[in-house]
Amino acid sequence: MITYFLNRSLPSSKALVACSCVVVGFFIGTLSDTDQSSTWQGIACGVLSSLVCAVYGVEVKRALAILANDTFKALYYNTLWGVVMLLPLILFFESSILQEEINKLSSSTMHLGFFFFTAIMGFMISISYVLNIKCSSPLTSHIVGSSKSALQSVLVLLIPAFQSNSSTDQSNKESNALNLFGLFLVMAASLTYSFFQFQAAQTAKKVS
């Protein structure tokens, strides 16, 4: 939808079906949570986050076209705007936590090492994200992010399952089963989307 409203373009019908299955899997996984108060908050935050990420992906694709597909120049502007927009929010909401972390950095070389390691990893993630959008599309990048999140959630659900005992509440078991079904649906739909996009790319090569 974001791609259509901003770029007036739509993916193939097969890709749209796969994307719809990703959305259905998301709602199945979240609505099966036994804590409904946190579920609706999570859905609202998840939808808002997906909307922001979708708009961000489309705008990155536009920026790359303007910057002659220069990845590092796009990263430079992205990082600069990120600092300008996020720094006031960090100072407002997490100033006390920030002060504690600064004190730890000044008193511990280990914390300083973790700080630089995190910064390097964050920069590499930014590079991979921009390259993903550059070499594919904003929608494909968004689907990749959804499947990655689903896989992480599956691991979170499976690890406690190995440690459970016979006294585990039946509703929690059913909730975990529905969560897993929704998450596996997201991953299966993501793989299907990738297959459809691969087919489309191969067809385009044959035509050209």
C-alpha positions, 0 to 999 in steps of 0.5 A: 500500500505504501509503495502504491501511494508513494510510487504509484506501483504495485508488485505482482498479484502472487507477491500481494497474496504472499504479503497478505499471508505475512499479515495474517500470520502476524495477527494470528501470532499476536492475537493468540497471546493470553494477555489481551491488554498487552496484545492490543498495545503490541499490535498498535506498536507493531503496525505503527513500526511497520508503517514507519519502516515501509515509508523509510524503505520507499524514501531510501529507494528514492534517495538512492536514485537521487544520489546516483545509487551511492550507498555510503552517501545515503548512509551518511545522510541517513546517520546524520538525520538519525542523530538529529531526530533521535538525540533530543528524544534520547536526552528527554526520555533516557537522560538518567540511563545515558548518564549511568552508561557514560559513567560506566564507559569512563570507569570500565574499558570492557564497557567501552569495548562493548560500546564500539562493538555495538556501534560497528555492528549497528553501522554494518546493519545499516549498510546491509539494510540499504544494500538490500533496498538498493539491490531489490526493493523496499517491499522485499526488504520489509519482508526480509525484516518480517521473516527475521523477526519471526525466526527470532520469535520462534527461538524465544518460544522454543527455548522455554518449551524445552525447559517446561514440565508436566505442570505447564498450564494448558492455555499457555501450551495452546497459546504457544501453538498458535503463536508458532503457527502464526510465526511459521506462516509468516516465514513460509509466506516470506519464502513464497514471496522470495520464490515469486520474486526470483521467478519474476527476475528470471523471466525479466532476464529471459525477456531482455 
